[in-house]
Amino acid sequence: MIALPDAGATEALGRAIAGRLQAGDSLALFGPLGAGKTTLARGILSGLGFGGDVASPTFPIVQAYQPPDTRLPVWHVDLYRIERPEELEELGLDEALDGGVLLIEWPERLPALWDETLRLRLEPDAAGGRALTAFVPPAWGDRWPPR
C-alpha cells in the first residue's frame, strides 16, 4: 500500500508511473467517486509531457493524447457511463495498445482486463488522503514500484 496524503502526492506518483510506461501498457484505475483516479491520471499525463488541463472523460468517454504533446500516445478512458457491452465494442480499446497506453477509469465496466494490466485501487483514508494498492502483473515486475 502507498499512502497519498494529498492531491500533490497523487499527481507525483502519477508522474513517477509515467516514467516507467511503455507502448502497449494498460492501467486500470479502480476506486469510488472522488477517490483520486483522475488526479492520478493527470499526474501520469503530466509525466508524459502533457501541459494542458486534464479532466475525466466522463462525457466523451475517450480522450486521446498524441505526440508531440505526450511521449507516447495515450487513450484516457472513463467507462462510468457505459451501460451495455455493445458500447464497449464500439470504443475499439485494443487499438490503443498498438503503440500506445490505455489508461482506464471505472474498469469494472469491462467484461475482462488484459492479462498484463497494472491494476491500481485508490481508496479515501481516514485522514483525508488516499491509499493506493497495486496489483502488479509480471510484465511490470521490474518497473514497480516507480521511483
Steps between C-alpha positions, in 0.01 A plus 500: 500500500617851417373788715408811300431781749374751244438573132860612455629161615252324271615703200866442591441124504333533159805681363725222637280235337520690170877463502456121497233477229564319175300463181236231546445563873154511651415642841169446677405757765249365751332687783181679601397844381743759631775247576759681286495300175498810281765665719726200447424509125587871498839419653563223248418727207712777647789256536457406134541866406143627475480858624128570467198439719397140559141427586332166536360406158165405653293647217723442195598159654836504317752783494803435281837669552763479228867588452644757496270595792591173674797262483267214404148495356249466786131419506351624827171316536218543752249216486270635772214566256530168314182300543510229231780272377432612142616850595842360596541328165444832322790662691768275349718507811741237364613757244645720776743226599656491154787739566333691781371493857147431620405675825157383622280649771208279611648180351231304686282563194722277284420129484874430546830684508810417300726258689787748532288790628641686800206521741502792741234541770459839667302530821442804722662463842391629841747791490355647179767358272501192283640151519616328183525125466667358191439164337813462292511256205828328406568745215522780759716310749820695441316831447308504830511681729579812296781719626 
